[in-house]
């Protein structure tokens, strides 16, 4: 997926490492600098915080689990990406957020 470079730059201008900013924007679904900032605050103590983004390590979730490879039918039962991003910005793994949202 594309990464919103303007949001990345907004965060980088605040003094955060560029790679951490890219990860924050990516993992919050390109939903803006504010949500990405919350992700940064929640994850800045992690040892790989400023490591380059590795899409294969997308919170250890396979593409099928999040409906990216399953076509429209599997996307229909997915929770709204904005809600998933809010929960993941709180530090919860993406697969747990999706599972919890589906259960409610």
N, CA, C and O atoms as a GROMACS GRO file, in nm:
protein
  416
    1UNK      N    1   0.082  -0.120   0.000
    1UNK     CA    2   0.000   0.000   0.000
    1UNK      C    3   0.086   0.126   0.000
    1UNK      O    4   0.199   0.127   0.049
    2UNK      N    5   0.030   0.230  -0.055
    2UNK     CA    6   0.098   0.359  -0.057
    2UNK      C    7   0.106   0.415   0.085
    2UNK      O    8   0.022   0.385   0.170
    3UNK      N    9   0.208   0.495   0.109
    3UNK     CA   10   0.222   0.561   0.239
    3UNK      C   11   0.208   0.710   0.217
    3UNK      O   12   0.272   0.766   0.128
    4UNK      N   13   0.125   0.775   0.296
    4UNK     CA   14   0.101   0.919   0.286
    4UNK      C   15   0.227   0.993   0.332
    4UNK      O   16   0.249   1.012   0.451
    5UNK      N   17   0.308   1.035   0.236
    5UNK     CA   18   0.436   1.098   0.267
    5UNK      C   19   0.419   1.232   0.338
    5UNK      O   20   0.507   1.273   0.414
    6UNK      N   21   0.307   1.302   0.316
    6UNK     CA   22   0.288   1.430   0.385
    6UNK      C   23   0.269   1.407   0.535
    6UNK      O   24   0.318   1.485   0.616
    7UNK      N   25   0.198   1.300   0.572
    7UNK     CA   26   0.182   1.266   0.714
    7UNK      C   27   0.316   1.224   0.772
    7UNK      O   28   0.349   1.258   0.886
    8UNK      N   29   0.394   1.148   0.694
    8UNK     CA   30   0.527   1.105   0.739
    8UNK      C   31   0.613   1.228   0.769
    8UNK      O   32   0.680   1.235   0.872
    9UNK      N   33   0.610   1.324   0.678
    9UNK     CA   34   0.693   1.444   0.696
    9UNK      C   35   0.647   1.528   0.816
    9UNK      O   36   0.729   1.586   0.887
   10UNK      N   37   0.516   1.534   0.838
   10UNK     CA   38   0.465   1.608   0.955
   10UNK      C   39   0.524   1.549   1.083
   10UNK      O   40   0.566   1.623   1.172
   11UNK      N   41   0.526   1.419   1.091
   11UNK     CA   42   0.578   1.352   1.211
   11UNK      C   43   0.730   1.367   1.220
   11UNK      O   44   0.784   1.389   1.328
   12UNK      N   45   0.799   1.355   1.106
   12UNK     CA   46   0.944   1.368   1.105
   12UNK      C   47   0.986   1.508   1.149
   12UNK      O   48   1.088   1.525   1.215
   13UNK      N   49   0.907   1.608   1.112
   13UNK     CA   50   0.937   1.746   1.153
   13UNK      C   51   0.924   1.764   1.303
   13UNK      O   52   0.979   1.859   1.359
   14UNK      N   53   0.853   1.674   1.369
   14UNK     CA   54   0.840   1.679   1.516
   14UNK      C   55   0.962   1.616   1.582
   14UNK      O   56   0.975   1.620   1.705
   15UNK      N   57   1.052   1.559   1.502
   15UNK     CA   58   1.175   1.503   1.557
   15UNK      C   59   1.178   1.352   1.570
   15UNK      O   60   1.274   1.297   1.624
   16UNK      N   61   1.075   1.284   1.522
   16UNK     CA   62   1.073   1.139   1.529
   16UNK      C   63   1.155   1.081   1.414
   16UNK      O   64   1.164   1.143   1.308
   17UNK      N   65   1.216   0.963   1.432
   17UNK     CA   66   1.293   0.901   1.324
   17UNK      C   67   1.205   0.876   1.201
   17UNK      O   68   1.089   0.835   1.214
   18UNK      N   69   1.261   0.900   1.084
   18UNK     CA   70   1.184   0.888   0.959
   18UNK      C   71   1.123   0.750   0.943
   18UNK      O   72   1.006   0.738   0.907
   19UNK      N   73   1.200   0.644   0.969
   19UNK     CA   74   1.146   0.509   0.953
   19UNK      C   75   1.032   0.482   1.050
   19UNK      O   76   0.936   0.413   1.015
   20UNK      N   77   1.042   0.535   1.170
   20UNK     CA   78   0.933   0.518   1.267
   20UNK      C   79   0.808   0.590   1.218
   20UNK      O   80   0.696   0.541   1.235
   21UNK      N   81   0.826   0.705   1.157
   21UNK     CA   82   0.713   0.781   1.104
   21UNK      C   83   0.646   0.704   0.990
   21UNK      O   84   0.523   0.699   0.982
   22UNK      N   85   0.726   0.645   0.904
   22UNK     CA   86   0.672   0.566   0.792
   22UNK      C   87   0.592   0.447   0.846
   22UNK      O   88   0.483   0.417   0.797
   23UNK      N   89   0.647   0.379   0.946
   23UNK     CA   90   0.576   0.265   1.006
   23UNK      C   91   0.446   0.310   1.070
   23UNK      O   92   0.343   0.243   1.055
   24UNK      N   93   0.449   0.421   1.139
   24UNK     CA   94   0.328   0.470   1.206
   24UNK      C   95   0.217   0.500   1.106
   24UNK      O   96   0.102   0.463   1.128
   25UNK      N   97   0.252   0.566   0.998
   25UNK     CA   98   0.152   0.598   0.895
   25UNK      C   99   0.101   0.470   0.830
   25UNK      O  100  -0.019   0.455   0.806
   26UNK      N  101   0.190   0.378   0.802
   26UNK     CA  102   0.154   0.250   0.740
   26UNK      C  103   0.061   0.169   0.830
   26UNK      O  104  -0.045   0.124   0.785
   27UNK      N  105   0.100   0.151   0.955
   27UNK     CA  106   0.023   0.066   1.046
   27UNK      C  107  -0.109   0.128   1.089
   27UNK      O  108  -0.196   0.057   1.141
   28UNK      N  109  -0.127   0.258   1.069
   28UNK     CA  110  -0.256   0.320   1.101
   28UNK      C  111  -0.339   0.341   0.975
   28UNK      O  112  -0.439   0.413   0.978
   29UNK      N  113  -0.298   0.280   0.865
   29UNK     CA  114  -0.379   0.280   0.744
   29UNK      C  115  -0.387   0.412   0.672
   29UNK      O  116  -0.488   0.440   0.607
   30UNK      N  117  -0.283   0.496   0.680
   30UNK     CA  118  -0.283   0.626   0.611
   30UNK      C  119  -0.401   0.713   0.652
   30UNK      O  120  -0.456   0.787   0.570
   31UNK      N  121  -0.440   0.705   0.778
   31UNK     CA  122  -0.555   0.783   0.824
   31UNK      C  123  -0.517   0.916   0.889
   31UNK      O  124  -0.599   0.977   0.957
   32UNK      N  125  -0.394   0.960   0.867
   32UNK     CA  126  -0.356   1.093   0.911
   32UNK      C  127  -0.247   1.094   1.017
   32UNK      O  128  -0.219   0.994   1.083
   33UNK      N  129  -0.188   1.212   1.029
   33UNK     CA  130  -0.074   1.230   1.120
   33UNK      C  131  -0.114   1.214   1.267
   33UNK      O  132  -0.035   1.165   1.347
   34UNK      N  133  -0.235   1.254   1.302
   34UNK     CA  134  -0.276   1.245   1.443
   34UNK      C  135  -0.282   1.099   1.490
   34UNK      O  136  -0.231   1.066   1.597
   35UNK      N  137  -0.344   1.014   1.412
   35UNK     CA  138  -0.351   0.873   1.447
   35UNK      C  139  -0.212   0.810   1.447
   35UNK      O  140  -0.180   0.729   1.534
   36UNK      N  141  -0.130   0.848   1.349
   36UNK     CA  142   0.006   0.796   1.342
   36UNK      C  143   0.088   0.845   1.462
   36UNK      O  144   0.170   0.770   1.514
   37UNK      N  145   0.066   0.968   1.506
   37UNK     CA  146   0.134   1.020   1.624
   37UNK      C  147   0.100   0.935   1.745
   37UNK      O  148   0.188   0.902   1.825
   38UNK      N  149  -0.027   0.898   1.760
   38UNK     CA  150  -0.069   0.813   1.872
   38UNK      C  151   0.001   0.678   1.866
   38UNK      O  152   0.040   0.623   1.969
   39UNK      N  153   0.017   0.624   1.743
   39UNK     CA  154   0.089   0.497   1.726
   39UNK      C  155   0.234   0.512   1.771
   39UNK      O  156   0.288   0.425   1.839
   40UNK      N  157   0.296   0.622   1.733
   40UNK     CA  158   0.436   0.648   1.772
   40UNK      C  159   0.449   0.650   1.924
   40UNK      O  160   0.538   0.586   1.980
   41UNK      N  161   0.362   0.722   1.989
   41UNK     CA  162   0.367   0.732   2.136
   41UNK      C  163   0.351   0.593   2.199
   41UNK      O  164   0.418   0.561   2.297
   42UNK      N  165   0.262   0.512   2.142
   42UNK     CA  166   0.237   0.379   2.198
   42UNK      C  167   0.350   0.280   2.172
   42UNK      O  168   0.364   0.182   2.245
   43UNK      N  169   0.432   0.304   2.068
   43UNK     CA  170   0.532   0.206   2.027
   43UNK      C  171   0.676   0.254   2.039
   43UNK      O  172   0.768   0.179   2.003
   44UNK      N  173   0.700   0.374   2.087
   44UNK     CA  174   0.836   0.429   2.083
   44UNK      C  175   0.935   0.358   2.173
   44UNK      O  176   1.055   0.376   2.157
   45UNK      N  177   0.890   0.278   2.267
   45UNK     CA  178   0.981   0.204   2.354
   45UNK      C  179   1.020   0.067   2.297
   45UNK      O  180   1.105  -0.002   2.354
   46UNK      N  181   0.959   0.028   2.186
   46UNK     CA  182   0.988  -0.102   2.127
   46UNK      C  183   1.127  -0.102   2.064
   46UNK      O  184   1.170   0.000   2.009
   47UNK      N  185   1.198  -0.214   2.073
   47UNK     CA  186   1.336  -0.218   2.023
   47UNK      C  187   1.348  -0.194   1.873
   47UNK      O  188   1.451  -0.143   1.826
   48UNK      N  189   1.246  -0.229   1.796
   48UNK     CA  190   1.252  -0.210   1.651
   48UNK      C  191   1.180  -0.083   1.604
   48UNK      O  192   1.146  -0.070   1.487
   49UNK      N  193   1.157   0.008   1.697
   49UNK     CA  194   1.080   0.130   1.669
   49UNK      C  195   1.130   0.206   1.546
   49UNK      O  196   1.049   0.245   1.461
   50UNK      N  197   1.260   0.226   1.534
   50UNK     CA  198   1.315   0.306   1.424
   50UNK      C  199   1.373   0.219   1.312
   50UNK      O  200   1.441   0.271   1.223
   51UNK      N  201   1.347   0.088   1.317
   51UNK     CA  202   1.393   0.000   1.211
   51UNK      C  203   1.310   0.023   1.085
   51UNK      O  204   1.194   0.065   1.095
   52UNK      N  205   1.364  -0.004   0.968
   52UNK     CA  206   1.287   0.014   0.844
   52UNK      C  207   1.161  -0.072   0.843
   52UNK      O  208   1.156  -0.180   0.901
   53UNK      N  209   1.060  -0.020   0.777
   53UNK     CA  210   0.932  -0.088   0.764
   53UNK      C  211   0.948  -0.219   0.691
   53UNK      O  212   1.014  -0.226   0.587
   54UNK      N  213   0.889  -0.324   0.745
   54UNK     CA  214   0.891  -0.454   0.682
   54UNK      C  215   0.747  -0.502   0.666
   54UNK      O  216   0.692  -0.560   0.759
   55UNK      N  217   0.686  -0.478   0.550
   55UNK     CA  218   0.545  -0.515   0.532
   55UNK      C  219   0.515  -0.661   0.560
   55UNK      O  220   0.402  -0.695   0.593
   56UNK      N  221   0.615  -0.749   0.546
   56UNK     CA  222   0.589  -0.890   0.576
   56UNK      C  223   0.565  -0.910   0.725
   56UNK      O  224   0.505  -1.010   0.764
   57UNK      N  225   0.612  -0.819   0.809
   57UNK     CA  226   0.590  -0.830   0.952
   57UNK      C  227   0.472  -0.748   0.998
   57UNK      O  228   0.473  -0.696   1.110
   58UNK      N  229   0.372  -0.736   0.916
   58UNK     CA  230   0.256  -0.653   0.945
   58UNK      C  231   0.183  -0.706   1.068
   58UNK      O  232   0.078  -0.768   1.057
   59UNK      N  233   0.240  -0.681   1.185
   59UNK     CA  234   0.187  -0.730   1.312
   59UNK      C  235   0.162  -0.880   1.309
   59UNK      O  236   0.069  -0.930   1.372
   60UNK      N  237   0.248  -0.952   1.234
   60UNK     CA  238   0.241  -1.097   1.225
   60UNK      C  239   0.105  -1.149   1.181
   60UNK      O  240   0.057  -1.251   1.231
   61UNK      N  241   0.042  -1.079   1.087
   61UNK     CA  242  -0.088  -1.120   1.035
   61UNK      C  243  -0.070  -1.155   0.889
   61UNK      O  244  -0.008  -1.079   0.813
   62UNK      N  245  -0.123  -1.268   0.849
   62UNK     CA  246  -0.118  -1.301   0.706
   62UNK      C  247  -0.221  -1.216   0.633
   62UNK      O  248  -0.318  -1.169   0.693
   63UNK      N  249  -0.200  -1.198   0.503
   63UNK     CA  250  -0.293  -1.116   0.426
   63UNK      C  251  -0.433  -1.176   0.428
   63UNK      O  252  -0.531  -1.101   0.425
   64UNK      N  253  -0.445  -1.307   0.432
   64UNK     CA  254  -0.578  -1.368   0.434
   64UNK      C  255  -0.655  -1.332   0.559
   64UNK      O  256  -0.777  -1.315   0.554
   65UNK      N  257  -0.587  -1.320   0.672
   65UNK     CA  258  -0.657  -1.288   0.796
   65UNK      C  259  -0.720  -1.151   0.792
   65UNK      O  260  -0.824  -1.130   0.854
   66UNK      N  261  -0.660  -1.057   0.722
   66UNK     CA  262  -0.715  -0.923   0.716
   66UNK      C  263  -0.795  -0.899   0.589
   66UNK      O  264  -0.839  -0.787   0.564
   67UNK      N  265  -0.814  -1.004   0.509
   67UNK     CA  266  -0.901  -0.993   0.394
   67UNK      C  267  -0.836  -0.928   0.274
   67UNK      O  268  -0.908  -0.888   0.182
   68UNK      N  269  -0.705  -0.913   0.270
   68UNK     CA  270  -0.642  -0.844   0.159
   68UNK      C  271  -0.632  -0.932   0.035
   68UNK      O  272  -0.625  -0.880  -0.076
   69UNK      N  273  -0.632  -1.064   0.052
   69UNK     CA  274  -0.616  -1.152  -0.062
   69UNK      C  275  -0.746  -1.227  -0.094
   69UNK      O  276  -0.749  -1.304  -0.190
   70UNK      N  277  -0.850  -1.205  -0.019
   70UNK     CA  278  -0.969  -1.286  -0.033
   70UNK      C  279  -1.076  -1.231  -0.124
   70UNK      O  280  -1.178  -1.296  -0.143
   71UNK      N  281  -1.057  -1.114  -0.180
   71UNK     CA  282  -1.158  -1.057  -0.268
   71UNK      C  283  -1.268  -0.987  -0.191
   71UNK      O  284  -1.262  -0.974  -0.069
   72UNK      N  285  -1.369  -0.941  -0.263
   72UNK     CA  286  -1.473  -0.858  -0.203
   72UNK      C  287  -1.553  -0.931  -0.097
   72UNK      O  288  -1.593  -0.870   0.002
   73UNK      N  289  -1.578  -1.061  -0.114
   73UNK     CA  290  -1.663  -1.131  -0.018
   73UNK      C  291  -1.601  -1.131   0.122
   73UNK      O  292  -1.672  -1.116   0.220
   74UNK      N  293  -1.468  -1.148   0.132
   74UNK     CA  294  -1.408  -1.147   0.264
   74UNK      C  295  -1.394  -1.005   0.319
   74UNK      O  296  -1.385  -0.986   0.440
   75UNK      N  297  -1.391  -0.906   0.230
   75UNK     CA  298  -1.382  -0.767   0.276
   75UNK      C  299  -1.514  -0.720   0.336
   75UNK      O  300  -1.515  -0.629   0.419
   76UNK      N  301  -1.625  -0.780   0.294
   76UNK     CA  302  -1.755  -0.736   0.342
   76UNK      C  303  -1.770  -0.755   0.492
   76UNK      O  304  -1.838  -0.676   0.557
   77UNK      N  305  -1.707  -0.857   0.549
   77UNK     CA  306  -1.723  -0.881   0.692
   77UNK      C  307  -1.608  -0.821   0.773
   77UNK      O  308  -1.595  -0.850   0.892
   78UNK      N  309  -1.525  -0.738   0.711
   78UNK     CA  310  -1.414  -0.674   0.782
   78UNK      C  311  -1.465  -0.550   0.855
   78UNK      O  312  -1.549  -0.477   0.803
   79UNK      N  313  -1.414  -0.527   0.976
   79UNK     CA  314  -1.451  -0.404   1.046
   79UNK      C  315  -1.393  -0.282   0.974
   79UNK      O  316  -1.297  -0.297   0.898
   80UNK      N  317  -1.448  -0.164   0.995
   80UNK     CA  318  -1.398  -0.044   0.930
   80UNK      C  319  -1.250  -0.021   0.963
   80UNK      O  320  -1.209  -0.032   1.078
   81UNK      N  321  -1.171   0.010   0.860
   81UNK     CA  322  -1.027   0.028   0.878
   81UNK      C  323  -0.996   0.139   0.979
   81UNK      O  324  -0.898   0.130   1.052
   82UNK      N  325  -1.078   0.242   0.982
   82UNK     CA  326  -1.054   0.352   1.077
   82UNK      C  327  -1.059   0.301   1.221
   82UNK      O  328  -0.977   0.340   1.304
   83UNK      N  329  -1.154   0.215   1.250
   83UNK     CA  330  -1.168   0.160   1.386
   83UNK      C  331  -1.050   0.067   1.417
   83UNK      O  332  -0.996   0.072   1.527
   84UNK      N  333  -1.012  -0.016   1.321
   84UNK     CA  334  -0.896  -0.104   1.340
   84UNK      C  335  -0.771  -0.019   1.369
   84UNK      O  336  -0.693  -0.052   1.458
   85UNK      N  337  -0.753   0.089   1.293
   85UNK     CA  338  -0.637   0.176   1.312
   85UNK      C  339  -0.636   0.240   1.450
   85UNK      O  340  -0.530   0.254   1.511
   86UNK      N  341  -0.752   0.279   1.498
   86UNK     CA  342  -0.759   0.340   1.632
   86UNK      C  343  -0.715   0.238   1.738
   86UNK      O  344  -0.638   0.271   1.828
   87UNK      N  345  -0.763   0.116   1.725
   87UNK     CA  346  -0.729   0.013   1.824
   87UNK      C  347  -0.581  -0.023   1.814
   87UNK      O  348  -0.514  -0.040   1.916
   88UNK      N  349  -0.528  -0.037   1.691
   88UNK     CA  350  -0.386  -0.070   1.678
   88UNK      C  351  -0.298   0.045   1.725
   88UNK      O  352  -0.186   0.022   1.771
   89UNK      N  353  -0.348   0.168   1.715
   89UNK     CA  354  -0.268   0.282   1.764
   89UNK      C  355  -0.257   0.279   1.916
   89UNK      O  356  -0.170   0.344   1.974
   90UNK      N  357  -0.344   0.203   1.981
   90UNK     CA  358  -0.337   0.187   2.126
   90UNK      C  359  -0.238   0.078   2.167
   90UNK      O  360  -0.214   0.056   2.285
   91UNK      N  361  -0.182   0.010   2.066
   91UNK     CA  362  -0.081  -0.090   2.094
   91UNK      C  363  -0.125  -0.234   2.078
   91UNK      O  364  -0.046  -0.326   2.098
   92UNK      N  365  -0.251  -0.255   2.041
   92UNK     CA  366  -0.299  -0.391   2.021
   92UNK      C  367  -0.256  -0.442   1.884
   92UNK      O  368  -0.255  -0.365   1.788
   93UNK      N  369  -0.221  -0.570   1.873
   93UNK     CA  370  -0.188  -0.626   1.741
   93UNK      C  371  -0.309  -0.620   1.648
   93UNK      O  372  -0.423  -0.635   1.692
   94UNK      N  373  -0.282  -0.600   1.520
   94UNK     CA  374  -0.389  -0.585   1.422
   94UNK      C  375  -0.482  -0.706   1.419
   94UNK      O  376  -0.604  -0.690   1.413
   95UNK      N  377  -0.426  -0.827   1.424
   95UNK     CA  378  -0.512  -0.945   1.416
   95UNK      C  379  -0.605  -0.954   1.537
   95UNK      O  380  -0.719  -0.997   1.523
   96UNK      N  381  -0.559  -0.915   1.655
   96UNK     CA  382  -0.644  -0.916   1.774
   96UNK      C  383  -0.754  -0.811   1.763
   96UNK      O  384  -0.868  -0.835   1.802
   97UNK      N  385  -0.720  -0.694   1.710
   97UNK     CA  386  -0.819  -0.588   1.694
   97UNK      C  387  -0.930  -0.632   1.600
   97UNK      O  388  -1.048  -0.612   1.629
   98UNK      N  389  -0.893  -0.692   1.488
   98UNK     CA  390  -0.991  -0.738   1.391
   98UNK      C  391  -1.078  -0.849   1.451
   98UNK      O  392  -1.200  -0.849   1.435
   99UNK      N  393  -1.015  -0.943   1.519
   99UNK     CA  394  -1.088  -1.053   1.580
   99UNK      C  395  -1.189  -0.999   1.684
   99UNK      O  396  -1.304  -1.042   1.687
  100UNK      N  397  -1.144  -0.907   1.766
  100UNK     CA  398  -1.233  -0.850   1.868
  100UNK      C  399  -1.348  -0.773   1.806
  100UNK      O  400  -1.462  -0.784   1.852
  101UNK      N  401  -1.321  -0.697   1.702
  101UNK     CA  402  -1.426  -0.620   1.637
  101UNK      C  403  -1.528  -0.711   1.569
  101UNK      O  404  -1.647  -0.681   1.568
  102UNK      N  405  -1.480  -0.820   1.513
  102UNK     CA  406  -1.573  -0.915   1.450
  102UNK      C  407  -1.661  -0.983   1.555
  102UNK      O  408  -1.776  -1.019   1.527
  103UNK      N  409  -1.606  -1.000   1.674
  103UNK     CA  410  -1.680  -1.070   1.780
  103UNK      C  411  -1.786  -0.981   1.848
  103UNK      O  412  -1.872  -1.030   1.921
  104UNK      N  413  -1.777  -0.851   1.822
  104UNK     CA  414  -1.872  -0.760   1.888
  104UNK      C  415  -1.977  -0.710   1.794
  104UNK      O  416  -2.064  -0.633   1.834
   0.00000   0.00000   0.00000
